[in-house]
Amino acid sequence: MNTLGPTIIYLLQGGLVTFSIWIVTVVFSLPLAAFVAYIRKMNNKIVNTVLGIYTTVVRGTPLLFQLIFVYFGLPIMLKIQISPFVAASIAFINSWTIYMSEIIRGNIEGIDKGQYEAGQVLGMNYSQIMVNIVFPQAFVTALPSLCNQAIEAIWGTSLLSTIGMDDVLKSARVILMRDFSIQPFLIAGVIYLLFNGAVVLLFKKIEERTSRFRIQYAK
């Protein structure tokens, strides 16, 4: 029991690594996903073909493959050095940008054509209609799915140890191998649960704040 305090501190340090990658992933992938969805909605055949192929590649390969490719493959191809944090950020942002863009694009497709016509009547151009009318509605309806993706991003951070990052799971394994105790894994599980709970609570708050828009758009 005397080692409980140091164990928790060590695991929380790993939790900071996990949280850092997660926050970078969400902060950058969400706007990028909206941009990709916007581009695909413009229906440029060449652009859509390229993005469609790229989406298939990203969704068709495991995140672990992408992570290892960015960390080991890109430095060889580009003859540069990439830190584990930068490699993880690139791999995660790239993957979740694609997944979230598909979610947003699907919700954009669900917007009634009358909304576009209403924007045109008000004298808005395509970009103004998308930004002021379509995207707010698509974002509100996409929130549950985006929440699920945000939670899956937390689970994905368990792969960070494959490129040498001391995330929560790796920290737990280190203590397990040293002390032959299951305690660190139990604590790590609690950290993951608290993290997931915080994300769910955050999205619930966002949904509550945007509920009035949901009601407005449903009319």
Phi, psi and omega in degrees: 000337181293340182267001183298314181300305178300325179296314180297317180298316180296318179291326177293328175296320174294325177296327178295322176296314179301313181295321182299313179295321181296313183294322177297318180300310183292315184298322183268324186287328182295308177295325178295322178296319178297321180294317179297318178298320178298314181297316182292330179290341180288347174061038170280119188300317182294312180298315180296325178295313180297312180294326178296317178295316181296319178299318179298320180295313182294315181286341183266358179239145180295151177299325178299318177299314181296320180296314180293323179297315181294319185284320183257324185282312182301317178301325179289316182291317185262355180056049178226167176255137180234128178288156178304320181295315180294318180298315180296319180298315180298312182297315182290314180299316180300312183295311185284337172298315180294313181297315181291326179296324178293323178295311181296318180298319178298322179285330175295319180297336181276355179286132181298141180298337179297334178293322177293317181296323179296321178294321179294322178298325179281000177086017180276147172272181184302313182298318180294321178297316181296314185287318187268336185242306189285309184298318178302319179292316181296321181295317181298314182286339182272352186307313180302317180291322178295325177297317178298320178294322179296322178291320178296331176296325176296314179298323181297334181294346177294348179274353185299331182295340181292340176245022171088011181273140183271073178280185182301313185295317179295319179300320179295320180294322179300314180291323179299314180292332181278316187254352184051048181231141179280350185307314182298327179290324177295318179293318178300320178298320178296319179298315178298317180297318179295321179296312178300317179299321179295320179294315179299317179297319178301313181291328176295320177296319179295319179297321178295320180293329184261003183299325180295329177288324178300316180294319181297317182286338181283341182288000000 
